[in-house]
Amino acid sequence: MPATAVQPTHDVVVLGGGSGGYACALRAAELGLSVALVEKDLLGGTCLHRGCIPTKALLHAAEVADAARDAERFGVRATLEGVDLPAVTRYREGVVARLHRGLQGLVRARAVDYVEGAGRLEGPTCVVVGERRLVGRHVVLATGSRARTLPGLDLGDRVVTSDGALRLREVPGRVVVLGGGVIGVEFASLLRSFGAEVTVVEALPRLVATEDASSSAALERAFRRRGITVRTGARFASASEDERAVTVRLEDGTELETDLLLVAVGRAPVTDDLGYEEAGVTLERGFVVTDDHGRTGVEGLWAVGDIVPGPQLAHRGFAQGIAVAERVAGLSPAPVADALLPRVTYSDPEVASVGLTEEQARAEHGEAVETSKYSLGGNGRSQILGTQGFVKLVRVAHGPVVGVHMVGARMGEQVGEAQLVVGWEAHPEDVTPFLHAHPTQNEALGEAHLALAGKPLHAHN
Ligand code: NAI
């Protein structure tokens, strides 16, 4: 593809203002580059407006509802009168609006040329937005992802993806969640807390199937205790609607009648009709193929975030965006390693992990793999909170910890230390000299390493 003769208007033009795109724009501006950031909807993208932030606000409201419902267990007299979804929505929107304003302020403060409108690539260096032609020395593609649906499913008021679930005005009586991945499990959890009868339908043999099998099993047990029906190994066949309800048919012939069908079967990259292939970009099943540094193979054209094959996580997008900005500015950042990404599912209980599952570790290291599981039953803070779960460590025998898997309320907050342990290839003996404050849930991580180093405190050998 010949380089355009047109003079660059900016050092960097970023197409898409979500996590990957805005992180790239902010870092590039910080490094002294002139930057245009193109966004057709709202700065902040899926994560801020339709994903991570609003759903975690809903999950927090769900936790508050559960606390009120279970207050008596702690000797506090309270009754849950109900969940006022429009009021929950106002709280959620308030959180999003504050973060949105903050982000807009950052973009202004770093003098990023923020261009509102739908952009399209015209050749490898030019993004056209309405009347404007933005020509970058470098162009970064960051157009993100959208909810997938299945053939034969017509989205509407009662058949929704996570986008539609955020528009609900009242809590449905019955919900079928199609897909037991991260989104399905988080919505199942919060809708149950809000009082709905919830059934999760998952084609694979277990929920959150990319997690360690023990985490899936613990989540499934906890969900059943919470009255959530879990149907694993169950494939969706079809759905139909009448004025009364939605009927979901599974491949085994089961029919489930429901008030809401929430479809959470994955997210597809947004790369169609944007001029990517014409510019020479290789697409694979719609994803933009890049090297470890985000290079598309076309000179000056980069890609970050959910359009790049791999885990579709906001923190991966941030890191990739920052790394591309630094590389464009002539620095040499380390590639973003998907294998070391911390993962958190914010259901009740939470599931958090980093590194290899036991199964992956055995596939990689054979029999020389040891595991140890520390029950939160021995952790004071978890007992105070009334949560159950564990910290499981996966280690190469006499070697480093290669995986940490945690289940329990709030355990997602512990993934930071877990990431350092795995990322720094620490042996349990490297971790044990560090003290963990008592009584914290963080202590469970310390105790798990003590146990694996052969000197358990509140655990059995
Ligand atoms: P997912 O890929 O995690 O899960 C989709 C599930 O649907 C899979 O388990 C799949 O087996 C199942 N499925 C697909 N077709 C089916 C069928 N016909 N019948 C029954 N089950 C079927 O996708 P999900 O949950 O939609 O999330 C999308 C992305 O968003 C993920 O990559 C996730 O990492 C990200 N995300 C991350 C969050 C977090 O980190 N807390 C929160 C929300 C989303």
Residues whose N, C-alpha, C, O or C-beta is under 5 A from the ligand:
A	BS01	NAI	G179 G180 G181 V182 I183 G184 V201 E202 A203 L204 A234 R235 F236 A264 V265 G266 R267 Q312 V344 T345 Y346
